[in-house]
Amino acid sequence: MMVINSMGWKRERSRRGNADGTCEVARRATGAVAAVLLGVWLCAGLGATAAAAESVITPARPLAQAMATKNHDPFPLVTADSTGEVRFALTEFSDGLAHFYTFMAKGLPVEFFVIWTPDNVIRTALDACDVCYRAKLGYRQDGEFVVCNNCGNRFPMDRIDTVNGGCNPTPLAARIESGELVISAADLTAGLPYFP
């Protein structure tokens, strides 16, 4: 017997019976349904756990509409408060991963990253350096290193914001105050020349 599926393709339906009297098509369908239900159940449980963890660690922020560097998805957009400072809860960085952000200065994007390194220091830097900034490719994290996406130079995370010049990520001043990381909007705006 010919059957047309949802794609409009014709195929022959199997009518082979089994020794126990069941049809092969029914057996396959039952197995597929069970696999789908198991997948949905697992994803729902893991998704709820991931969503709960994410909501605790990362506050909802809109994505930037403009990017200073290329070849990545837009970074979360951060804004200054009424005192001219950008503030983050320290718990946002407890995962030890580099977190990239965009700040709009004079209508232009300035990108930077924050990382809580294994030596228990929160480090901040512009997503650019003195040498490769014109390529507009920024950095990425690779384990315990930050890597320039243009030249491939690798920098140990504990050097971020302590070494300046060359291809090192450009340090960005920050301070910790009342359980928050605080970065001055003026310091971010001063980074505009790195994002022409």
N, C-alpha and C positions, 0 to 999 in steps of 0.2 A: 504494500500500500504506500502511495506517495503522500508526503506531508510537506506543506509550505510553512517555513518558520517565519519569525518576525522580520527577518532580513529579506524575505521573498525568495529564498533559495529552496529548491526542492531536494528532498532526501528521502530515502526509503526507511520507513519505520521498521525496527526489528520486532518480529513477532515470535522470536524463538522462545519456546517454553523451557523451563528448567525442570529438573527431576522432582523438585518439590512443588511443581505446579505454578510457580510464580513467573511473571513475565520479566525479561531482562530490562526493558525500558522502565518499569516500575521500580525495580531494584536500584537502578542508576539514579533515578529521580529522588528516591528516598535518601540515598547516600549524599547526594548533592544538597538537598534541603538540610540535612543534619549538619553538614560542613558549614553551610551559610549561617545557620542558627548559632553554631559554636563560635564562628568568627564574629558575629554581631555581639554575642554575649561577652566575649573576651575584649573586643574593641570598646564596648560601652563601659566595661569596668576599668580598663586601662585609661580610656579617654577621660573618664570622670576623675580618676586619680591624678592624671597629668594636668587637667584643668584646675583642679583644686590646688595642686602644688604651684602652678603658674600664677594663679590669682593671689597667692600668698607672697610670692617672690617678686613678680613683675606687675606694676600697676598698668592699667590700660592707657596707652598713649597712641595718638594718631600717627600714621606714617608720614614722613616728609614728602611734600609734593615736588621738591627739587632736590637733586643730588649733586654733591661736589665731586665725588669720585665715581668711577664707572664699574660695570661688571658685577653688580650686586643688587639685591632687592633694596628698596628704600629703608632707611633706618628710622627708628622711632624719633618723632619730633619732640624736642624739649623747649620750654620757654622759661624766661626769667620771671620771678615773682615781683612784687611791688618794690622790693629793696634792690632789684637789679641782680639777683642771684638765681642760679639754677640749683635745685635741691633734689637729692635722691635719698631714699631710705637705704641704709647700709645693707639690709637684708637682700636688696636687689642684686648684690654682687657676691653673695655667699657661695655660689656654685663654682667659683674659680674660673669662669669663662670670660672672655673679652666681650663686653657689651658696647655696641656701637650706637651713636646717637647723632642727630643733626640739630643744630641750633641755627636759626635764621638771624643773621646780622646785617642790618641795612638792606634787607630784602634778598640777601645772598646766603647760600648754605655753607656752614662751617661744620665739618665732621670731626668727631673725637671718639675716643674709647676709654672705658674704665675697666680695670681688672683687679680683683683681689688675689694677690699672688700667694704662693705657698709660705713665704716668709712673713705672712700676716700683715701685709702692707697693701693699702688700696692705692693703685697707681692710675694716673690719668695722662693722656697724651693726645695731640692732634692726630688725625688719620693721614698724616703727611710728614715729609722730611725735607731737609735742606736740598738734597740732591735730586730725588725722584718726584717731587711734588707736581711738576709740569705734566707728568704722565697721567695724573689723576687716577691712580689705581689703589692707593692706600695699603693697608696691612690686613693680615688674617692671623688667627691663632693656629698654631700647630703644636699641640701638646704643651710643653713648658717653654715654647718659643713664640715670638711674634715675627712674622715673615713679611718682608716687603713684596707686594704683588708685582712690582716692576722689575727689580733686579734680583730678587730671590735671597737677599741677605737675611740672615736669621739672627734674632736678638733674644737672649735669655730674658724672661719676664721680669726678673729682679733688676734689670737695667733700665726698664721703662721709667721715665721721668727723672732718672739720675744722670744719664749720659745724653749730651746734646751735640748736634752737629752731624755731618755726614748723612748716612742713611738711617740713623737712629730716629725713632718716632719723636717728634717735637714735643718736649715736656709741656704740660698744661697745669698751671697752679690750681690747687684745690686744698680744702681743709675739711676737717671733721668737726661738726658742731651739733650737739644735742642728738646724737644718733643719726645724723644725716651727713652725706657728702655734699659739700657746697662748692660750686664753681661760679666765679664772677662772670657776668655777661660781658663786662669790659675785657676780661682776659680771652673770652671766646671771640669777641669781635676783633681783638688784636691778631687773631689767627687768620683773618681774611686773606692776607697776601699769599698764604699757602694754597688757596683754592681759587686761582684766577679763572 
